[in-house]
């Protein structure tokens, strides 16, 4: 389904299903050898959503390498890459809380379970922002699992295309105090102008000392589309028909690091491969250099508000 300006979704449709895909990758990474993350809620949440393909995937019922040909290993590479990304954002939040930042905001929270699984500093409030259907589903699913948040958890049920800053304030967010923000796996699903508005809104809400973690995908054009098409074709052969290429927006974007720097943030950038090295993982082999670009060229970004 092609994206529109007022489209909506749950965790089994459109963009929402990518949150389930990412949770499935976290489940696979958690269960794998030499795991660098531990997300005990990922697999139960995937099962709760009920997309048969992802449930069978995490339960070992699908061997995607059997007919993948030159793309054998794609799922393993994706799980490893998302494990690295998860570890990066986990450490960002725990480091921020340890430094005394007591407000955390997870934008487009999806099936993120950090409010339940991270060791938050006492007094931390975690705000989860996402569409109402997504927020309500996860809250109910975690309650059925008997999960208890490890911080004060507040949900903000609002579309990021609407007036989410005021919705955040109404739920207790104090823009006079520093906050830690994450925009994880989000930017490619926003039009270029909406990406700018998102960072403008974050900047307006950020007191000095606030922190931000996000990532930049230089390959949000042909290479990203090719990778998305490969996944689409593989999954369709197993009965799951989601066109990944229709979910993200292409077009010229501002360089995230430059955009934030110009708006009063001190920015640090790190390529994804550097994170692999730091976490003791070998960067995956690919059949050709072009295939590795969407993984290799991702830039992890952290910033502190001046």
Backbone torsions as a table, in degrees:
resi	resn	phi	psi	omega
1	UNK	NA	124.4	-178.9
2	UNK	-70.6	141.1	-179.4
3	UNK	-67.6	146.1	173.4
4	UNK	-132.0	169.7	-175.2
5	UNK	-66.0	-25.3	-176.7
6	UNK	-122.9	26.2	179.9
7	UNK	-70.4	156.6	178.3
8	UNK	-135.0	169.8	-175.9
9	UNK	-161.7	163.8	167.1
10	UNK	-117.9	-168.4	-174.2
11	UNK	-79.7	0.1	177.7
12	UNK	-114.6	9.1	-176.8
13	UNK	-142.1	153.5	172.7
14	UNK	46.4	-136.7	-177.4
15	UNK	-61.3	-31.5	179.9
16	UNK	-59.2	-33.1	-179.6
17	UNK	-67.8	-21.8	176.3
18	UNK	-68.8	-29.0	174.3
19	UNK	-64.8	-37.3	176.5
20	UNK	-68.7	-39.1	176.2
21	UNK	-59.3	-45.5	-178.8
22	UNK	-66.2	-39.8	177.1
23	UNK	-63.4	-37.3	176.6
24	UNK	-63.1	-41.1	177.3
25	UNK	-63.4	-40.0	177.2
26	UNK	-64.6	-37.7	177.9
27	UNK	-63.2	-45.0	178.8
28	UNK	-63.5	-41.3	-179.3
29	UNK	-67.4	-38.6	179.1
30	UNK	-63.8	-38.0	-177.0
31	UNK	-84.1	-9.4	-175.2
32	UNK	-79.6	168.0	177.3
33	UNK	-68.6	146.7	178.0
34	UNK	55.1	44.1	-177.7
35	UNK	-63.4	138.5	177.4
36	UNK	-104.3	-0.9	174.4
37	UNK	-133.6	162.1	176.0
38	UNK	-138.3	100.8	178.8
39	UNK	-120.4	88.6	-177.0
40	UNK	-70.1	-12.2	-177.8
41	UNK	-94.4	-11.8	-174.6
42	UNK	-61.0	-52.3	-177.6
43	UNK	-63.8	-47.2	178.0
44	UNK	-60.1	-35.7	179.1
45	UNK	-69.1	-39.1	176.5
46	UNK	-60.7	-44.9	179.1
47	UNK	-63.6	-35.7	-179.7
48	UNK	-65.7	-38.0	177.5
49	UNK	-62.0	-42.1	171.7
50	UNK	88.2	16.2	172.0
51	UNK	-73.3	114.4	-171.6
52	UNK	-55.3	-41.5	-177.6
53	UNK	-58.6	-49.8	-176.6
54	UNK	-71.7	-32.6	176.2
55	UNK	-64.2	-46.8	178.0
56	UNK	-64.4	-33.8	-179.7
57	UNK	-63.0	-48.4	-177.3
58	UNK	-73.9	-22.1	179.8
59	UNK	-93.6	8.1	175.5
60	UNK	81.4	15.6	-177.6
61	UNK	-88.6	-1.0	-179.6
62	UNK	-131.2	128.7	173.6
63	UNK	-108.2	93.1	-177.0
64	UNK	-71.1	-15.8	-179.4
65	UNK	-80.3	-15.8	-172.0
66	UNK	-62.1	-39.6	-178.0
67	UNK	-122.5	22.1	-172.9
68	UNK	-86.0	-15.5	178.0
69	UNK	59.0	-126.5	-177.1
70	UNK	-66.3	-15.3	-179.1
71	UNK	-98.0	13.7	176.5
72	UNK	-55.8	136.1	179.5
73	UNK	94.0	-1.4	-177.7
74	UNK	-58.4	-43.7	-177.9
75	UNK	-65.4	-41.4	177.9
76	UNK	-63.0	-40.8	177.7
77	UNK	-63.8	-42.7	179.9
78	UNK	-63.6	-43.9	179.3
79	UNK	-62.1	-41.8	179.3
80	UNK	-65.4	-42.8	179.9
81	UNK	-63.5	-41.9	-179.8
82	UNK	-72.9	-27.1	172.9
83	UNK	-65.5	-41.9	177.3
84	UNK	-62.7	-44.4	178.6
85	UNK	-61.9	-43.9	179.7
86	UNK	-60.8	-44.8	-179.9
87	UNK	-61.2	-41.4	179.2
88	UNK	-59.4	-48.5	-178.9
89	UNK	-71.9	-34.6	174.5
90	UNK	-56.2	-50.0	-177.1
91	UNK	-67.5	-34.4	175.9
92	UNK	-58.0	-47.4	-177.1
93	UNK	-70.4	-42.6	-180.0
94	UNK	-68.1	-36.7	176.0
95	UNK	-64.9	-41.4	179.7
96	UNK	-64.2	-45.6	179.1
97	UNK	-64.0	-39.1	178.4
98	UNK	-65.6	-24.6	178.6
99	UNK	-88.2	4.8	175.3
100	UNK	98.2	5.6	176.5
101	UNK	-82.5	111.8	-169.7
102	UNK	-101.4	6.0	173.8
103	UNK	-120.9	125.8	176.7
104	UNK	-121.7	135.5	-179.6
105	UNK	-124.7	119.4	178.5
106	UNK	-105.3	107.7	-178.5
107	UNK	-84.9	138.4	-175.1
108	UNK	52.9	59.0	-168.7
109	UNK	-66.5	-30.1	177.8
110	UNK	53.2	-128.3	179.7
111	UNK	-99.1	23.9	175.3
112	UNK	-59.7	130.8	-178.8
113	UNK	-114.2	19.5	-175.3
114	UNK	-62.8	-31.0	178.7
115	UNK	-63.7	-17.6	-177.7
116	UNK	-106.0	-24.9	-169.3
117	UNK	-114.8	-15.2	179.3
118	UNK	-86.4	154.6	177.7
119	UNK	-88.1	82.0	-178.1
120	UNK	-72.8	147.8	174.1
121	UNK	-65.3	146.6	177.8
122	UNK	-54.5	139.4	177.8
123	UNK	88.2	2.0	-179.6
124	UNK	-79.4	137.4	172.6
125	UNK	-111.5	129.2	179.4
126	UNK	-109.4	120.7	177.3
127	UNK	-100.8	125.8	176.9
128	UNK	-108.9	120.0	-176.5
129	UNK	-110.9	123.8	175.0
130	UNK	-167.7	176.7	179.5
131	UNK	-60.6	147.6	-176.5
132	UNK	-52.8	-44.1	-178.7
133	UNK	-61.7	-37.6	-178.9
134	UNK	-69.5	-47.6	-179.6
135	UNK	-60.1	-47.6	-176.6
136	UNK	-64.6	-41.3	-179.3
137	UNK	-62.3	-49.2	-176.3
138	UNK	-65.5	-41.6	179.3
139	UNK	-58.1	-44.6	-179.7
140	UNK	-67.3	-41.3	-179.3
141	UNK	-64.4	-42.6	179.5
142	UNK	-67.1	-35.2	176.9
143	UNK	-64.1	-41.6	178.7
144	UNK	-64.1	-30.5	177.5
145	UNK	-77.8	-8.3	-176.9
146	UNK	74.0	20.7	-178.2
147	UNK	-77.3	141.5	178.0
148	UNK	-120.0	131.5	178.7
149	UNK	-62.0	148.4	176.9
150	UNK	-97.0	4.4	173.0
151	UNK	-142.1	174.6	171.6
152	UNK	-73.4	117.6	-176.2
153	UNK	-103.5	127.9	176.4
154	UNK	-127.7	127.3	-179.9
155	UNK	-95.8	142.3	179.1
156	UNK	-124.6	99.4	-173.8
157	UNK	-87.0	91.5	-176.8
158	UNK	-156.0	146.2	174.7
159	UNK	-76.6	136.8	-179.6
160	UNK	-66.2	-11.4	175.3
161	UNK	-84.9	-9.2	178.1
162	UNK	-99.5	-166.9	-176.2
163	UNK	-82.6	70.6	-178.4
164	UNK	-71.5	-29.1	177.8
165	UNK	-59.4	-43.3	178.5
166	UNK	-70.3	-34.1	175.0
167	UNK	-62.5	-38.2	177.7
168	UNK	-64.9	-45.2	178.6
169	UNK	-61.8	-41.0	-179.7
170	UNK	-62.5	-23.5	178.8
171	UNK	-92.5	11.3	172.2
172	UNK	107.7	-3.0	-179.9
173	UNK	-64.5	135.1	-178.2
174	UNK	-111.1	106.2	-178.1
175	UNK	-77.2	3.7	173.1
176	UNK	-90.6	-4.4	178.2
177	UNK	-119.3	151.0	179.9
178	UNK	-61.0	151.4	177.7
179	UNK	-136.7	157.3	172.6
180	UNK	-109.8	123.7	-174.7
181	UNK	-113.4	141.8	170.0
182	UNK	-125.6	135.3	169.3
183	UNK	-124.6	83.4	-171.7
184	UNK	-101.8	126.2	177.0
185	UNK	57.8	33.8	-170.6
186	UNK	-115.3	-39.7	-165.0
187	UNK	-62.0	-37.4	-177.6
188	UNK	-65.7	-18.6	179.3
189	UNK	-92.7	7.0	176.2
190	UNK	-112.8	142.1	170.2
191	UNK	-61.9	155.8	-177.6
192	UNK	-53.6	-40.9	-179.7
193	UNK	-70.1	-31.5	177.4
194	UNK	-69.8	-32.1	174.3
195	UNK	-60.7	-44.6	178.9
196	UNK	-62.5	-44.3	-179.9
197	UNK	-62.6	-37.5	179.0
198	UNK	-59.5	-48.3	-178.5
199	UNK	-71.4	-30.0	173.9
200	UNK	-64.4	-42.4	179.4
201	UNK	-66.5	-43.1	178.0
202	UNK	-60.0	-44.9	180.0
203	UNK	-60.5	-43.4	-179.3
204	UNK	-64.1	-27.2	-178.2
205	UNK	-92.7	-2.4	-169.6
206	UNK	-102.7	112.6	172.4
207	UNK	-70.3	158.1	175.7
208	UNK	-52.5	139.0	-176.6
209	UNK	93.2	-7.4	175.4
210	UNK	-65.2	155.8	-177.7
211	UNK	-126.9	152.6	-178.6
212	UNK	-140.9	137.3	172.5
213	UNK	-126.5	133.9	176.9
214	UNK	-155.3	-167.0	178.6
215	UNK	-150.8	155.9	-177.0
216	UNK	-121.8	133.2	179.1
217	UNK	-110.8	97.3	178.0
218	UNK	-62.3	-20.2	-173.5
219	UNK	-102.5	48.4	179.1
220	UNK	-88.4	29.8	178.4
221	UNK	-118.9	-126.5	-173.2
222	UNK	-62.6	-41.1	-177.1
223	UNK	-65.5	-42.6	178.3
224	UNK	-63.3	-40.5	179.4
225	UNK	-63.7	-38.9	179.1
226	UNK	-63.9	-43.0	178.5
227	UNK	-64.6	-42.3	178.6
228	UNK	-62.6	-38.6	179.2
229	UNK	-66.4	-37.9	178.1
230	UNK	-61.3	-47.0	177.9
231	UNK	-62.0	-43.9	179.6
232	UNK	-56.6	-46.4	-178.3
233	UNK	-65.7	-41.8	179.3
234	UNK	-62.6	-47.7	-176.2
235	UNK	-67.5	-37.1	-179.7
236	UNK	-61.6	-34.4	179.5
237	UNK	-67.1	-16.6	177.1
238	UNK	-105.9	15.1	173.0
239	UNK	92.0	6.7	179.5
240	UNK	-110.4	113.7	-171.4
241	UNK	-107.6	83.9	173.8
242	UNK	-125.6	122.8	179.9
243	UNK	-86.2	98.5	-178.3
244	UNK	-63.1	-29.9	-176.1
245	UNK	-67.3	-18.3	-178.3
246	UNK	-88.7	-1.9	-170.1
247	UNK	-95.4	-25.9	-176.1
248	UNK	-110.3	162.4	-176.8
249	UNK	-104.0	135.2	174.3
250	UNK	-99.1	-169.1	-179.3
251	UNK	108.5	160.1	-178.6
252	UNK	-65.7	133.4	179.0
253	UNK	-124.2	154.6	170.6
254	UNK	-67.4	144.2	171.2
255	UNK	-63.8	121.5	-172.6
256	UNK	-60.9	-44.6	-178.2
257	UNK	-61.2	-44.7	179.4
258	UNK	-66.1	-41.1	-178.1
259	UNK	-61.5	-44.2	-179.8
260	UNK	-69.4	-40.8	179.4
261	UNK	-58.4	-43.1	-179.8
262	UNK	-65.9	-16.7	-177.6
263	UNK	-109.5	20.0	169.8
264	UNK	96.3	23.1	178.1
265	UNK	-111.7	142.5	169.6
266	UNK	-91.3	117.8	-166.6
267	UNK	-111.4	138.7	172.6
268	UNK	-122.3	134.2	179.4
269	UNK	-120.5	145.5	178.4
270	UNK	-143.9	129.4	176.8
271	UNK	-69.0	151.2	-178.0
272	UNK	-55.8	-38.5	-178.7
273	UNK	-60.3	-35.2	178.5
274	UNK	-62.7	-35.6	177.5
275	UNK	-68.3	-39.6	174.4
276	UNK	-54.2	-48.1	-178.4
277	UNK	-61.5	-44.3	-177.9
278	UNK	-62.6	-36.2	-177.1
279	UNK	-89.7	7.9	174.8
280	UNK	76.1	26.5	-179.5
281	UNK	-112.1	144.6	174.2
282	UNK	-80.2	134.2	176.4
283	UNK	-65.5	134.7	-171.6
284	UNK	-65.6	150.2	174.1
285	UNK	-79.2	145.8	178.0
286	UNK	-129.9	155.9	-179.7
287	UNK	-65.2	-25.5	177.6
288	UNK	-156.2	165.7	-175.3
289	UNK	-64.0	-37.6	-179.0
290	UNK	-62.2	-36.7	-179.0
291	UNK	-66.2	-28.6	-177.4
292	UNK	-83.8	-14.3	-171.8
293	UNK	-57.6	-46.2	-178.9
294	UNK	-62.8	-22.7	175.6
295	UNK	-87.2	-50.8	-173.4
296	UNK	-66.0	-35.7	-170.7
297	UNK	-89.9	-1.5	175.9
298	UNK	-64.4	134.7	-179.9
299	UNK	-111.5	120.6	173.9
300	UNK	-82.1	134.8	-174.6
301	UNK	-125.7	130.9	167.2
302	UNK	-124.2	148.4	-176.7
303	UNK	-147.4	149.6	176.2
304	UNK	-124.3	131.8	-177.4
305	UNK	-74.6	125.4	178.9
306	UNK	-73.4	NA	NA
